[in-house]
Amino acid sequence: MYQVILSSDANNDINQIVVFIASESGSKTTALNYLVKLESSILSLNKYPERGSNPRYKILRNQGYKFIAVENHLVFYKIKEDNKTVIIYRVLHHKSSYQNFL
């Protein structure tokens, strides 16, 4: 099993996503349900870190990034085999120019 670590940027991304969903939907429950979905998807990387896809941009692939999609968001991470960790770097909307954020 791998340890999953959230960077401060990823943590901030998740907080902003939850606040945005709560604001747009007018429902804290909707925002919290999405948070649970994000967290469970991210934490599942502890068992299957390789299941993510490789980014389409070569520079990101060469840097070792992988990503998983959770509804409208992409969770970018790297696998560190030497210490069995998965580091989550960013959680970004799929329509964003994500290569500029990594």
C-alpha positions as CSV (number, residue, x, y, z in Angstrom):
1,M,0.0,0.0,0.0
2,Y,1.1,3.5,-0.7
3,Q,0.7,6.6,1.5
4,V,-1.3,9.4,-0.2
5,I,-0.1,12.9,0.5
6,L,-1.9,16.1,-0.5
7,S,0.3,19.1,-1.3
8,S,-0.8,22.5,0.0
9,D,-1.9,23.5,-3.6
10,A,-4.1,20.4,-3.9
11,N,-5.6,21.1,-0.5
12,N,-6.4,24.7,-1.5
13,D,-7.8,23.5,-4.8
14,I,-10.2,21.1,-3.0
15,N,-11.3,23.8,-0.6
16,Q,-12.0,26.2,-3.4
17,I,-14.0,23.5,-5.3
18,V,-16.1,22.8,-2.3
19,V,-16.8,26.5,-1.6
20,F,-17.7,27.0,-5.3
21,I,-20.1,24.1,-5.4
22,A,-21.8,25.2,-2.2
23,S,-22.1,28.7,-3.5
24,E,-23.4,27.8,-7.0
25,S,-25.7,25.0,-5.8
26,G,-26.9,26.8,-2.6
27,S,-26.4,23.4,-0.9
28,K,-23.8,22.5,1.6
29,T,-24.9,18.9,1.3
30,T,-24.2,18.9,-2.4
31,A,-20.7,20.3,-1.8
32,L,-20.0,17.8,1.0
33,N,-21.1,14.9,-1.2
34,Y,-18.7,16.0,-3.9
35,L,-15.9,16.3,-1.3
36,V,-16.6,12.7,-0.2
37,K,-16.4,11.6,-3.8
38,L,-13.1,13.5,-4.4
39,E,-11.6,12.2,-1.2
40,S,-12.5,8.5,-1.8
41,S,-11.2,8.7,-5.4
42,I,-7.9,10.2,-4.1
43,L,-7.5,7.9,-1.2
44,S,-8.1,4.8,-3.5
45,L,-4.8,5.6,-5.1
46,N,-3.2,4.0,-2.1
47,K,-4.0,0.6,-3.6
48,Y,-3.9,1.3,-7.3
49,P,-1.7,4.3,-8.0
50,E,-0.9,3.1,-11.6
51,R,-4.5,3.2,-12.7
52,G,-4.3,6.9,-13.6
53,S,-3.8,8.1,-17.1
54,N,-0.8,9.9,-18.6
55,P,-1.3,13.5,-19.5
56,R,-1.5,14.4,-23.1
57,Y,1.3,17.0,-22.8
58,K,4.7,15.4,-23.2
59,I,6.4,17.7,-20.7
60,L,4.0,16.6,-18.0
61,R,4.4,12.9,-18.9
62,N,8.2,13.3,-18.8
63,Q,8.0,14.9,-15.3
64,G,6.1,11.7,-14.1
65,Y,2.6,13.1,-13.7
66,K,-0.4,10.9,-13.9
67,F,-4.1,11.9,-13.4
68,I,-7.5,10.5,-12.5
69,A,-10.8,12.1,-13.5
70,V,-13.4,12.8,-10.9
71,E,-16.5,14.2,-12.6
72,N,-15.3,17.6,-13.9
73,H,-12.0,17.6,-12.1
74,L,-8.6,16.1,-12.8
75,V,-6.4,15.0,-9.9
76,F,-2.7,15.3,-10.8
77,Y,-0.2,13.2,-8.9
78,K,3.2,11.5,-9.0
79,I,4.1,8.1,-7.7
80,K,7.3,7.8,-5.6
81,E,8.2,4.1,-5.7
82,D,11.3,4.6,-3.4
83,N,9.1,5.4,-0.4
84,K,5.7,4.1,-1.6
85,T,4.0,7.5,-1.7
86,V,1.5,9.1,-4.0
87,I,1.8,12.9,-3.9
88,I,-1.3,14.8,-5.1
89,Y,-0.1,18.1,-6.6
90,R,-3.3,19.7,-8.0
91,V,-7.0,19.2,-8.4
92,L,-8.1,21.2,-11.4
93,H,-11.2,21.7,-13.5
94,H,-10.9,19.7,-16.7
95,K,-11.4,22.8,-18.9
96,S,-8.6,24.7,-17.3
97,S,-5.2,25.1,-18.9
98,Y,-3.8,22.7,-16.4
99,Q,-0.3,22.6,-17.9
100,N,0.1,26.1,-16.7
101,F,-0.7,25.1,-13.1
102,L,1.8,22.2,-12.7
